Amino acid sequence: MAKTRVLLVDDHEVVRMGLMVLINDQPDCEVVGEAGTAAEALRLVERLQPDVVLMDIRMPGEGGISATREISQRFPNTKVVILTSYADDELVVRAIAAGAVGYVLKQVGNAELLRAIAAAARGEALMDPATTARLLARVRASERQAQADVFRDLSERELEVLAEVARGKTNAEVGQALNLSEKTVRNYLSSVLDKLRLSNRVELAAFAVEHRLFEWLERRG
């Protein structure tokens, strides 16, 4: 059975030595090279074609994220696992965007690190659980913001009209609920359709449900 070939990239020699001992002690892994800078890592990846790169995210020069991006683009068969001391959400997002398939904190146990290497070699993604939870929370917050942005161009009165239409009310019923004439309701409705680039009130009601208008209005208070 072929061993998983690993390249170590960290600007601390002591860290690289510890990782090398751990990985070479495994029957299914071997360290094929080590680098202390991003530029050196790129040269070694080109020459050695490792299966997995364990990449420190903060290094002199270009840095781990830049190196990860270039490796992912130029050598798609080599998978990058970010190994760092920093549980930084912004760095997680940037590392994943750059092509990293794993993100593991240096504080995790040996078993977790080896799991990340094995998962990367299989083409799977694996991240530190605590980091994953924070990232998911961030993504959900972004989704909520995106929903809010959908309605950002609507005035308060247009939002009120939209909410009543989404409840299935006719123009007359909307006017009665908001103390507006039917003509005024039609004008507001036309403006809302135009801003949301929709054709009719059926599409409008469906759009409001899809984008959770009522939940957004409730959070908004």
SULJOTA-V709307 format. One line per field, one symbol per residue. burial: 1 if it has 16 or more other C-alpha atoms within 10 Angstrom, else 0. Layout:
BEGIN
burial->???
END
This chain:
BEGIN
burial->00011111111000010011011000001111111111101101100011111111111000111111101100100111111100100011001101111111110000011001111110001111001000100000000000110010010001111111110000111110000101001101110110000000100110110010100000000
END
